[in-house]
Amino acid sequence: MRRIDEKLAKITAEDYSRRDFIITFAKDADLLRGCSATGRDGLGRPRPLAAYRADVRRVIESDLADIVLTSLSTAEMLAESGVYARATATPAVRLNDPTDMWRVRGGAYPSYPALPFRSARLDAVKPVANLGLYGMTFYNSPEQDHATLTAYCEFRDIASKVGIRHFLQVSDPKVEIDTGDADYAAFRNDILIRSLAGVARRERPIFIEVDYHGPAATEELASWHPSRIVIGVTGCPNGTTRDCLERLAQAERHGARLANFSRESFHCEDPVLMLVAMRRVIRDGMSSHEAVRAYHDDLKAAGLQPNRPLQEDAELTCPMLKAHSREAA
C-alpha cells in the first residue's frame, strides 16, 4: 500500500492527524509552457530539459512529497530510471490539459474560457502510473460548463475501464464571470458538489483541490461529506513565502487535508527546501512567520541566494490571509 492510501484511509475514517496531511509536488509545466517551462540559468540561457527533470528526481529522492505529478513524457522517463522503485512517493500524471493551461510565449489562450482537451491517452498512462490529475474550471455559462462536464463524464468512463484513479482540480477562471449576488466561492462550492452528486462512488475523485477563498468556503466544502470527499488546496499563486506558508496553515486549520505545491505557480528558490518549510508548518505546527525564518536559514546553509530579503519575505501581503492570521508579524 502506498503512503497516500494509508493517509487517505485515516482521513476518511475521521482519524486525521497532521502527519496525515498530503502534499503533491507538481512538475508538469512542460504541458503548459513548452520549451520555456525549464526556465533560465544564471546567465539567462534556457535550462535543458534534463535540469528541469533533475528537480523532480531530487524531490522524489527527498521523500518529502506524497505525490509527484508530471506530464506523461516525464513520468515515462522517471519510470525507466527506476527512481520510484526506491521511493514511497506516488507517481501521478496530468490527465487533461484544457486550453486555458496553454501558456506559450505569444499565446492568448488563458484570456479565453477553457475548451476541454486531453493529450494523454489513459492506456498509455497506465504502465507508468495509476493515478492522475483531472482539471476543470466553471464559468457560470450553460454551454461552457456543459461541455466541461460532458468531457469529464467521458473521461470517467475510460478511466474506469482502464483502471486509473484520479483526483480533481477545480481552478478559478482566468476571465471575469458574473455570479450575481453570490460570491464566486459560494458558486464554486455549489456547482462542484452538484456536479459530483450524480457520480457513483467507484468513479469519484479520491480527493479534490480547490483555490483557497478563506475559512468559511473551505469549511463548507470540507464538512460536506468528509468520509467521501477529501478537500485540499491548489498551489499558491503568488506572493511572499510567508503568504504561501500562511495560506497552507489556514487551509489545514479550516479542513483542508492536502495541498498542491508547484514552482510554476510559486517561484521558490529550491523545491526540496520549500517542502521542508511546508512540513514544518503542517507537521510541527510552526508558525508561518517562524517557518520563513527557518527557510532562509536553510537557503543560507545551502549557499542559495533568496529571491527576497528575509524582512520582505516574512510579510503577509494578501489581505485575506492577514484578516484570518493568528500570528503576529
C-alpha atoms as a printed R data frame, in Angstrom:
    type eleno elety resid chain resno       x      y       z
1   ATOM     1    CA   MET     A     1   0.000  0.000   0.000
2   ATOM     2    CA   ARG     A     2   1.336  3.415  -0.967
3   ATOM     3    CA   ARG     A     3   1.660  6.121   1.673
4   ATOM     4    CA   ILE     A     4  -1.198  8.179   0.241
5   ATOM     5    CA   ASP     A     5  -3.618  5.259   0.627
6   ATOM     6    CA   GLU     A     6  -2.725  4.927   4.293
7   ATOM     7    CA   LYS     A     7  -3.219  8.647   4.799
8   ATOM     8    CA   LEU     A     8  -6.499  8.770   2.871
9   ATOM     9    CA   ALA     A     9  -7.813  5.824   4.885
10  ATOM    10    CA   LYS     A    10  -7.164  7.718   8.117
11  ATOM    11    CA   ILE     A    11  -8.603 10.961   6.773
12  ATOM    12    CA   THR     A    12 -11.833  9.366   5.545
13  ATOM    13    CA   ALA     A    13 -12.175  7.428   8.807
14  ATOM    14    CA   GLU     A    14 -12.044 10.840  10.524
15  ATOM    15    CA   ASP     A    15  -8.911  9.729  12.368
16  ATOM    16    CA   TYR     A    16  -6.816 12.549  10.891
17  ATOM    17    CA   SER     A    17  -3.683 13.944  12.479
18  ATOM    18    CA   ARG     A    18  -1.277 16.473  10.995
19  ATOM    19    CA   ARG     A    19   1.079 13.684   9.941
20  ATOM    20    CA   ASP     A    20  -1.634 12.516   7.546
21  ATOM    21    CA   PHE     A    21  -1.644 15.758   5.542
22  ATOM    22    CA   ILE     A    22  -0.873 15.019   1.881
23  ATOM    23    CA   ILE     A    23   1.488 17.136  -0.228
24  ATOM    24    CA   THR     A    24   1.576 16.946  -4.023
25  ATOM    25    CA   PHE     A    25   4.593 18.307  -5.873
26  ATOM    26    CA   ALA     A    26   3.593 19.341  -9.400
27  ATOM    27    CA   LYS     A    27   6.191 19.471 -12.142
28  ATOM    28    CA   ASP     A    28   4.046 19.436 -15.269
29  ATOM    29    CA   ALA     A    29   4.880 22.857 -16.702
30  ATOM    30    CA   ASP     A    30   6.030 21.306 -19.987
31  ATOM    31    CA   LEU     A    31   2.314 20.755 -20.677
32  ATOM    32    CA   LEU     A    32   1.745 24.449 -20.001
33  ATOM    33    CA   ARG     A    33   4.730 26.322 -21.368
34  ATOM    34    CA   GLY     A    34   6.545 24.017 -23.761
35  ATOM    35    CA   CYS     A    35  10.227 24.914 -24.196
36  ATOM    36    CA   SER     A    36  10.008 27.857 -21.781
37  ATOM    37    CA   ALA     A    37   8.922 25.541 -18.922
38  ATOM    38    CA   THR     A    38  12.525 24.781 -17.988
39  ATOM    39    CA   GLY     A    39  13.334 28.392 -17.082
40  ATOM    40    CA   ARG     A    40  16.726 30.048 -17.442
41  ATOM    41    CA   ASP     A    41  20.068 29.600 -15.764
42  ATOM    42    CA   GLY     A    42  22.134 32.268 -14.003
43  ATOM    43    CA   LEU     A    43  23.445 33.525 -17.356
44  ATOM    44    CA   GLY     A    44  19.973 33.896 -18.818
45  ATOM    45    CA   ARG     A    45  20.235 30.833 -21.061
46  ATOM    46    CA   PRO     A    46  17.377 28.316 -21.355
47  ATOM    47    CA   ARG     A    47  17.863 25.409 -18.955
48  ATOM    48    CA   PRO     A    48  17.970 21.974 -20.600
49  ATOM    49    CA   LEU     A    49  15.127 19.526 -20.092
50  ATOM    50    CA   ALA     A    50  17.494 17.300 -18.093
51  ATOM    51    CA   ALA     A    51  17.933 20.049 -15.474
52  ATOM    52    CA   TYR     A    52  14.162 20.533 -15.273
53  ATOM    53    CA   ARG     A    53  13.663 16.827 -14.678
54  ATOM    54    CA   ALA     A    54  16.516 16.721 -12.172
55  ATOM    55    CA   ASP     A    55  14.312 18.829  -9.866
56  ATOM    56    CA   VAL     A    56  11.713 16.071  -9.988
57  ATOM    57    CA   ARG     A    57  14.246 13.375  -9.130
58  ATOM    58    CA   ARG     A    58  15.520 15.416  -6.168
59  ATOM    59    CA   VAL     A    59  12.001 15.759  -4.781
60  ATOM    60    CA   ILE     A    60  11.260 12.045  -5.219
61  ATOM    61    CA   GLU     A    61  14.536 11.062  -3.554
62  ATOM    62    CA   SER     A    62  13.942 13.515  -0.664
63  ATOM    63    CA   ASP     A    63  10.756 11.599   0.283
64  ATOM    64    CA   LEU     A    64   9.100 14.899   1.250
65  ATOM    65    CA   ALA     A    65   6.202 14.768  -1.233
66  ATOM    66    CA   ASP     A    66   3.465 12.148  -1.083
67  ATOM    67    CA   ILE     A    67   2.531 12.530  -4.759
68  ATOM    68    CA   VAL     A    68   4.708 13.725  -7.644
69  ATOM    69    CA   LEU     A    69   2.699 14.998 -10.607
70  ATOM    70    CA   THR     A    70   4.276 15.262 -14.067
71  ATOM    71    CA   SER     A    71   3.444 15.095 -17.742
72  ATOM    72    CA   LEU     A    72   3.236 11.622 -19.253
73  ATOM    73    CA   SER     A    73   6.550 12.056 -21.085
74  ATOM    74    CA   THR     A    74   8.357 12.887 -17.827
75  ATOM    75    CA   ALA     A    75   6.606 10.046 -16.000
76  ATOM    76    CA   GLU     A    76   7.846  7.595 -18.641
77  ATOM    77    CA   MET     A    77  11.416  8.821 -18.177
78  ATOM    78    CA   LEU     A    78  11.164  8.509 -14.382
79  ATOM    79    CA   ALA     A    79   9.694  5.017 -14.627
80  ATOM    80    CA   GLU     A    80  12.511  3.922 -16.926
81  ATOM    81    CA   SER     A    81  15.092  5.296 -14.486
82  ATOM    82    CA   GLY     A    82  13.664  3.219 -11.622
83  ATOM    83    CA   VAL     A    83  13.570  6.166  -9.206
84  ATOM    84    CA   TYR     A    84  10.038  5.374  -7.990
85  ATOM    85    CA   ALA     A    85  11.031  1.809  -7.127
86  ATOM    86    CA   ARG     A    86  13.246  3.239  -4.397
87  ATOM    87    CA   ALA     A    87  10.673  5.750  -3.089
88  ATOM    88    CA   THR     A    88   7.348  5.876  -1.252
89  ATOM    89    CA   ALA     A    89   6.018  8.832  -3.260
90  ATOM    90    CA   THR     A    90   3.171  8.020  -5.643
91  ATOM    91    CA   PRO     A    91   3.670  8.887  -9.327
92  ATOM    92    CA   ALA     A    92   0.817 10.795 -10.960
93  ATOM    93    CA   VAL     A    93   0.236 12.148 -14.455
94  ATOM    94    CA   ARG     A    94  -1.765 15.168 -15.576
95  ATOM    95    CA   LEU     A    95  -4.605 13.541 -17.459
96  ATOM    96    CA   ASN     A    96  -6.047 16.554 -19.265
97  ATOM    97    CA   ASP     A    97  -4.744 19.906 -20.458
98  ATOM    98    CA   PRO     A    98  -7.625 22.271 -21.324
99  ATOM    99    CA   THR     A    99  -6.805 25.296 -23.467
100 ATOM   100    CA   ASP     A   100  -6.629 27.835 -20.619
101 ATOM   101    CA   MET     A   101  -3.486 25.984 -19.444
102 ATOM   102    CA   TRP     A   102  -1.639 26.694 -22.681
103 ATOM   103    CA   ARG     A   103   0.733 29.492 -21.624
104 ATOM   104    CA   VAL     A   104   3.125 29.507 -24.542
105 ATOM   105    CA   ARG     A   105   5.094 32.594 -25.475
106 ATOM   106    CA   GLY     A   106   2.910 34.891 -27.556
107 ATOM   107    CA   GLY     A   107  -0.186 32.791 -26.865
108 ATOM   108    CA   ALA     A   108  -3.529 34.333 -25.834
109 ATOM   109    CA   TYR     A   109  -5.202 31.095 -24.706
110 ATOM   110    CA   PRO     A   110  -5.594 31.979 -20.961
111 ATOM   111    CA   SER     A   111  -7.623 35.052 -21.978
112 ATOM   112    CA   TYR     A   112 -10.462 32.807 -23.175
113 ATOM   113    CA   PRO     A   113 -12.677 30.265 -21.387
114 ATOM   114    CA   ALA     A   114 -11.173 26.780 -21.405
115 ATOM   115    CA   LEU     A   115 -12.032 24.230 -24.074
116 ATOM   116    CA   PRO     A   116 -11.747 20.582 -22.928
117 ATOM   117    CA   PHE     A   117  -8.728 18.688 -24.262
118 ATOM   118    CA   ARG     A   118  -6.631 15.636 -23.322
119 ATOM   119    CA   SER     A   119  -3.158 14.977 -24.723
120 ATOM   120    CA   ALA     A   120  -2.503 11.820 -22.713
121 ATOM   121    CA   ARG     A   121  -4.151  8.509 -23.668
122 ATOM   122    CA   LEU     A   122  -5.137  6.698 -20.488
123 ATOM   123    CA   ASP     A   123  -3.982  3.305 -21.793
124 ATOM   124    CA   ALA     A   124  -0.525  4.863 -22.251
125 ATOM   125    CA   VAL     A   125  -0.593  6.307 -18.715
126 ATOM   126    CA   LYS     A   126  -1.446  3.002 -17.039
127 ATOM   127    CA   PRO     A   127   2.013  1.349 -17.449
128 ATOM   128    CA   VAL     A   128   3.729  4.207 -15.553
129 ATOM   129    CA   ALA     A   129   1.057  5.485 -13.120
130 ATOM   130    CA   ASN     A   130  -2.388  4.507 -11.902
131 ATOM   131    CA   LEU     A   131  -3.195  7.973 -10.567
132 ATOM   132    CA   GLY     A   132  -3.610 11.301 -12.288
133 ATOM   133    CA   LEU     A   133  -4.996 14.812 -12.063
134 ATOM   134    CA   TYR     A   134  -8.066 15.945 -13.994
135 ATOM   135    CA   GLY     A   135  -8.613 19.706 -14.056
136 ATOM   136    CA   MET     A   136 -11.808 21.711 -14.542
137 ATOM   137    CA   THR     A   137 -12.970 25.329 -14.387
138 ATOM   138    CA   PHE     A   138 -16.575 26.522 -14.144
139 ATOM   139    CA   TYR     A   139 -17.718 29.738 -15.847
140 ATOM   140    CA   ASN     A   140 -21.442 30.029 -14.960
141 ATOM   141    CA   SER     A   141 -22.118 29.501 -18.654
142 ATOM   142    CA   PRO     A   142 -24.521 26.659 -19.573
143 ATOM   143    CA   GLU     A   143 -22.746 25.948 -22.854
144 ATOM   144    CA   GLN     A   144 -19.240 26.139 -21.430
145 ATOM   145    CA   ASP     A   145 -19.930 24.169 -18.245
146 ATOM   146    CA   HIS     A   146 -21.968 21.550 -20.094
147 ATOM   147    CA   ALA     A   147 -19.003 20.919 -22.411
148 ATOM   148    CA   THR     A   148 -16.660 20.695 -19.408
149 ATOM   149    CA   LEU     A   149 -18.820 18.167 -17.575
150 ATOM   150    CA   THR     A   150 -19.512 16.147 -20.719
151 ATOM   151    CA   ALA     A   151 -15.769 15.762 -21.254
152 ATOM   152    CA   TYR     A   152 -15.334 14.798 -17.587
153 ATOM   153    CA   CYS     A   153 -18.067 12.157 -17.909
154 ATOM   154    CA   GLU     A   154 -16.382 10.665 -20.972
155 ATOM   155    CA   PHE     A   155 -13.050 10.690 -19.142
156 ATOM   156    CA   ARG     A   156 -14.513  8.803 -16.157
157 ATOM   157    CA   ASP     A   157 -15.887  6.097 -18.448
158 ATOM   158    CA   ILE     A   158 -12.441  5.468 -19.928
159 ATOM   159    CA   ALA     A   159 -10.621  5.770 -16.585
160 ATOM   160    CA   SER     A   160 -12.918  3.162 -15.031
161 ATOM   161    CA   LYS     A   161 -12.268  0.732 -17.872
162 ATOM   162    CA   VAL     A   162  -8.513  1.274 -17.849
163 ATOM   163    CA   GLY     A   163  -8.249  1.201 -14.042
164 ATOM   164    CA   ILE     A   164  -6.806  4.636 -13.363
165 ATOM   165    CA   ARG     A   165  -7.731  6.656 -10.274
166 ATOM   166    CA   HIS     A   166  -7.870 10.420 -10.407
167 ATOM   167    CA   PHE     A   167  -8.010 13.480  -8.235
168 ATOM   168    CA   LEU     A   168  -9.898 16.569  -9.315
169 ATOM   169    CA   GLN     A   169  -8.531 20.104  -9.500
170 ATOM   170    CA   VAL     A   170 -11.139 22.857  -9.769
171 ATOM   171    CA   SER     A   171  -9.388 26.119 -10.675
172 ATOM   172    CA   ASP     A   172 -10.685 29.668 -10.591
173 ATOM   173    CA   PRO     A   173 -11.413 31.110 -14.042
174 ATOM   174    CA   LYS     A   174  -8.805 33.418 -15.536
175 ATOM   175    CA   VAL     A   175 -11.576 35.574 -17.015
176 ATOM   176    CA   GLU     A   176 -14.188 37.588 -15.112
177 ATOM   177    CA   ILE     A   177 -17.514 35.840 -14.555
178 ATOM   178    CA   ASP     A   178 -20.820 37.107 -13.147
179 ATOM   179    CA   THR     A   179 -22.262 35.246 -10.147
180 ATOM   180    CA   GLY     A   180 -24.878 37.854  -9.256
181 ATOM   181    CA   ASP     A   181 -25.384 38.428  -5.530
182 ATOM   182    CA   ALA     A   182 -23.297 35.370  -4.575
183 ATOM   183    CA   ASP     A   183 -19.535 35.487  -4.291
184 ATOM   184    CA   TYR     A   184 -17.507 33.206  -6.529
185 ATOM   185    CA   ALA     A   185 -16.575 30.802  -3.716
186 ATOM   186    CA   ALA     A   186 -20.252 30.071  -2.998
187 ATOM   187    CA   PHE     A   187 -20.897 29.466  -6.700
188 ATOM   188    CA   ARG     A   188 -17.806 27.263  -6.949
189 ATOM   189    CA   ASN     A   189 -18.787 25.166  -3.926
190 ATOM   190    CA   ASP     A   190 -22.344 24.633  -5.148
191 ATOM   191    CA   ILE     A   191 -21.509 23.765  -8.751
192 ATOM   192    CA   LEU     A   192 -18.735 21.396  -7.632
193 ATOM   193    CA   ILE     A   193 -20.912 19.437  -5.200
194 ATOM   194    CA   ARG     A   194 -23.816 19.480  -7.656
195 ATOM   195    CA   SER     A   195 -21.541 18.039 -10.343
196 ATOM   196    CA   LEU     A   196 -20.408 15.147  -8.117
197 ATOM   197    CA   ALA     A   197 -23.796 14.291  -6.589
198 ATOM   198    CA   GLY     A   198 -24.711 12.033  -9.509
199 ATOM   199    CA   VAL     A   199 -21.318 10.313  -9.721
200 ATOM   200    CA   ALA     A   200 -21.034  6.746  -8.398
201 ATOM   201    CA   ARG     A   201 -18.516  6.061  -5.648
202 ATOM   202    CA   ARG     A   202 -16.305  3.934  -7.916
203 ATOM   203    CA   GLU     A   203 -15.919  6.878 -10.357
204 ATOM   204    CA   ARG     A   204 -15.379  9.672  -7.842
205 ATOM   205    CA   PRO     A   205 -12.072 11.503  -7.449
206 ATOM   206    CA   ILE     A   206 -10.038 10.297  -4.477
207 ATOM   207    CA   PHE     A   207  -9.679 13.943  -3.426
208 ATOM   208    CA   ILE     A   208 -10.345 17.438  -4.727
209 ATOM   209    CA   GLU     A   209  -8.108 20.509  -4.916
210 ATOM   210    CA   VAL     A   210  -9.623 23.991  -4.985
211 ATOM   211    CA   ASP     A   211  -8.320 27.534  -4.707
212 ATOM   212    CA   TYR     A   212  -8.323 28.931  -1.167
213 ATOM   213    CA   HIS     A   213 -11.064 31.511  -0.595
214 ATOM   214    CA   GLY     A   214 -10.877 31.797   3.172
215 ATOM   215    CA   PRO     A   215 -12.135 29.852   6.206
216 ATOM   216    CA   ALA     A   216 -15.894 29.814   5.529
217 ATOM   217    CA   ALA     A   217 -15.673 28.494   1.956
218 ATOM   218    CA   THR     A   218 -13.081 25.884   2.956
219 ATOM   219    CA   GLU     A   219 -15.060 24.678   5.965
220 ATOM   220    CA   GLU     A   220 -18.245 24.406   3.917
221 ATOM   221    CA   LEU     A   221 -16.619 22.042   1.426
222 ATOM   222    CA   ALA     A   222 -14.563 20.117   3.979
223 ATOM   223    CA   SER     A   223 -17.572 19.402   6.196
224 ATOM   224    CA   TRP     A   224 -19.947 18.423   3.377
225 ATOM   225    CA   HIS     A   225 -19.142 14.695   3.399
226 ATOM   226    CA   PRO     A   226 -15.686 14.232   4.964
227 ATOM   227    CA   SER     A   227 -15.740 10.418   4.731
228 ATOM   228    CA   ARG     A   228 -16.286 10.592   0.969
229 ATOM   229    CA   ILE     A   229 -14.997 13.958  -0.250
230 ATOM   230    CA   VAL     A   230 -11.480 14.962   0.856
231 ATOM   231    CA   ILE     A   231 -10.688 18.619   0.199
232 ATOM   232    CA   GLY     A   232  -7.333 20.313  -0.358
233 ATOM   233    CA   VAL     A   233  -5.917 23.486  -1.868
234 ATOM   234    CA   THR     A   234  -4.214 24.210  -5.158
235 ATOM   235    CA   GLY     A   235  -0.732 25.685  -5.407
236 ATOM   236    CA   CYS     A   236  -0.045 29.151  -4.000
237 ATOM   237    CA   PRO     A   237  -0.479 31.529  -6.961
238 ATOM   238    CA   ASN     A   238   1.859 34.369  -5.912
239 ATOM   239    CA   GLY     A   239   3.069 36.479  -3.011
240 ATOM   240    CA   THR     A   240   5.826 36.058  -0.453
241 ATOM   241    CA   THR     A   241   6.992 32.844   1.157
242 ATOM   242    CA   ARG     A   242   5.049 33.938   4.248
243 ATOM   243    CA   ASP     A   243   1.889 34.221   2.124
244 ATOM   244    CA   CYS     A   244   2.433 30.699   0.780
245 ATOM   245    CA   LEU     A   245   3.021 29.135   4.204
246 ATOM   246    CA   GLU     A   246   0.260 31.105   5.951
247 ATOM   247    CA   ARG     A   247  -2.195 30.040   3.248
248 ATOM   248    CA   LEU     A   248  -1.190 26.438   3.897
249 ATOM   249    CA   ALA     A   249  -1.631 26.804   7.672
250 ATOM   250    CA   GLN     A   250  -5.031 28.451   7.373
251 ATOM   251    CA   ALA     A   251  -6.337 25.941   4.849
252 ATOM   252    CA   GLU     A   252  -5.338 22.999   7.073
253 ATOM   253    CA   ARG     A   253  -6.842 24.653  10.145
254 ATOM   254    CA   HIS     A   254 -10.181 25.005   8.372
255 ATOM   255    CA   GLY     A   255 -10.432 21.491   6.987
256 ATOM   256    CA   ALA     A   256  -8.067 21.085   4.019
257 ATOM   257    CA   ARG     A   257  -6.222 17.775   4.198
258 ATOM   258    CA   LEU     A   258  -3.825 18.194   1.301
259 ATOM   259    CA   ALA     A   259  -2.027 20.836  -0.726
260 ATOM   260    CA   ASN     A   260  -0.509 21.111  -4.166
261 ATOM   261    CA   PHE     A   261   2.880 22.782  -4.496
262 ATOM   262    CA   SER     A   262   4.334 23.858  -7.826
263 ATOM   263    CA   ARG     A   263   7.288 26.026  -8.797
264 ATOM   264    CA   GLU     A   264   5.149 27.027 -11.771
265 ATOM   265    CA   SER     A   265   2.634 28.797  -9.508
266 ATOM   266    CA   PHE     A   266   5.004 29.866  -6.720
267 ATOM   267    CA   HIS     A   267   8.560 30.635  -7.730
268 ATOM   268    CA   CYS     A   268  10.721 29.420  -4.843
269 ATOM   269    CA   GLU     A   269  14.483 29.136  -4.649
270 ATOM   270    CA   ASP     A   270  14.607 25.394  -4.021
271 ATOM   271    CA   PRO     A   271  11.681 22.929  -4.109
272 ATOM   272    CA   VAL     A   272  13.136 20.489  -1.577
273 ATOM   273    CA   LEU     A   273  13.783 23.220   0.995
274 ATOM   274    CA   MET     A   274  10.306 24.635   0.375
275 ATOM   275    CA   LEU     A   275   8.788 21.218   1.059
276 ATOM   276    CA   VAL     A   276  10.762 21.131   4.310
277 ATOM   277    CA   ALA     A   277   9.229 24.500   5.244
278 ATOM   278    CA   MET     A   278   5.733 23.249   4.426
279 ATOM   279    CA   ARG     A   279   6.216 20.206   6.626
280 ATOM   280    CA   ARG     A   280   7.391 22.387   9.492
281 ATOM   281    CA   VAL     A   281   4.131 24.325   9.309
282 ATOM   282    CA   ILE     A   282   1.879 21.271   8.977
283 ATOM   283    CA   ARG     A   283   3.600 18.532  10.955
284 ATOM   284    CA   ASP     A   284   5.379 20.580  13.596
285 ATOM   285    CA   GLY     A   285   2.812 23.356  13.993
286 ATOM   286    CA   MET     A   286   5.438 26.037  13.398
287 ATOM   287    CA   SER     A   287   4.013 29.481  12.664
288 ATOM   288    CA   SER     A   288   4.324 30.737   9.096
289 ATOM   289    CA   HIS     A   289   6.498 33.607  10.344
290 ATOM   290    CA   GLU     A   290   8.990 31.297  12.067
291 ATOM   291    CA   ALA     A   291   8.930 28.873   9.145
292 ATOM   292    CA   VAL     A   292  10.021 31.659   6.780
293 ATOM   293    CA   ARG     A   293  12.978 32.418   9.069
294 ATOM   294    CA   ALA     A   294  13.935 28.739   9.154
295 ATOM   295    CA   TYR     A   295  13.598 28.548   5.361
296 ATOM   296    CA   HIS     A   296  16.010 31.465   4.913
297 ATOM   297    CA   ASP     A   297  18.449 29.754   7.292
298 ATOM   298    CA   ASP     A   298  18.240 26.662   5.085
299 ATOM   299    CA   LEU     A   299  18.872 28.737   1.954
300 ATOM   300    CA   LYS     A   300  21.938 30.291   3.571
301 ATOM   301    CA   ALA     A   301  23.277 26.888   4.638
302 ATOM   302    CA   ALA     A   302  22.805 25.616   1.074
303 ATOM   303    CA   GLY     A   303  24.560 28.655  -0.403
304 ATOM   304    CA   LEU     A   304  21.444 29.831  -2.242
305 ATOM   305    CA   GLN     A   305  20.571 33.486  -2.806
306 ATOM   306    CA   PRO     A   306  16.987 34.257  -1.639
307 ATOM   307    CA   ASN     A   307  14.588 35.890  -4.061
308 ATOM   308    CA   ARG     A   308  13.702 38.493  -1.424
309 ATOM   309    CA   PRO     A   309  15.338 39.782   1.759
310 ATOM   310    CA   LEU     A   310  14.093 37.997   4.890
311 ATOM   311    CA   GLN     A   311  12.186 41.011   6.230
312 ATOM   312    CA   GLU     A   312  10.267 41.368   2.956
313 ATOM   313    CA   ASP     A   313   9.718 37.631   2.536
314 ATOM   314    CA   ALA     A   314   8.280 37.348   6.061
315 ATOM   315    CA   GLU     A   315   5.480 39.839   5.332
316 ATOM   316    CA   LEU     A   316   1.864 38.907   4.687
317 ATOM   317    CA   THR     A   317   0.808 40.779   1.567
318 ATOM   318    CA   CYS     A   318  -2.587 39.127   0.914
319 ATOM   319    CA   PRO     A   319  -5.410 40.998   2.721
320 ATOM   320    CA   MET     A   320  -7.491 37.820   3.144
321 ATOM   321    CA   LEU     A   321  -4.594 35.995   4.798
322 ATOM   322    CA   LYS     A   322  -3.891 38.985   7.030
323 ATOM   323    CA   ALA     A   323  -7.518 39.121   8.141
324 ATOM   324    CA   HIS     A   324  -7.516 35.494   9.299
325 ATOM   325    CA   SER     A   325  -3.959 35.144  10.592
326 ATOM   326    CA   ARG     A   326  -3.443 34.138  14.227
327 ATOM   327    CA   GLU     A   327   0.189 35.203  14.146
328 ATOM   328    CA   ALA     A   328   1.876 38.472  14.918
329 ATOM   329    CA   ALA     A   329   4.099 39.782  12.164
